[in-house]
Amino acid sequence: MGTAVVLIILIAIVGVIIKSMIRDKKNGKSISCGGDCKNCGGHCH
């Protein structure tokens, strides 16, 4: 019974994280980039 409760909680947490990532992607935010290009060492420049 305890294992099932923990599993349900973990599934809920992962669902919230994925939903947040999808919402950020739709709003133009990148998962891999913080949007601070002047301090970015990546492909922003």
SVG drawing of the C-alpha trace seen along z (x, -y; Angstrom):
<svg xmlns="http://www.w3.org/2000/svg" viewBox="-2 -41 34 43">
<polyline fill="none" stroke="black" stroke-width="0.4" points="0.0,0.0 2.8,-2.4 4.6,-1.7 1.5,-2.5 1.2,-5.9 4.8,-6.8 4.4,-5.8 1.3,-8.0 3.1,-10.9 6.1,-10.5 3.9,-10.2 2.2,-13.5 5.5,-15.3 6.8,-14.2 3.5,-15.2 3.8,-18.7 7.4,-19.0 6.6,-17.9 3.6,-20.3 5.8,-23.2 8.4,-22.3 5.8,-22.3 4.4,-25.6 7.8,-27.2 8.5,-25.8 5.2,-27.3 6.2,-30.7 9.5,-30.7 11.7,-29.7 14.3,-27.1 15.0,-24.2 18.7,-24.3 19.2,-28.1 18.4,-30.6 17.9,-33.4 20.8,-35.5 22.9,-35.5 25.5,-38.1 26.7,-35.6 26.1,-32.5 29.1,-30.5 26.9,-28.6 25.4,-29.2 23.6,-32.5 26.5,-34.7"/>
</svg>
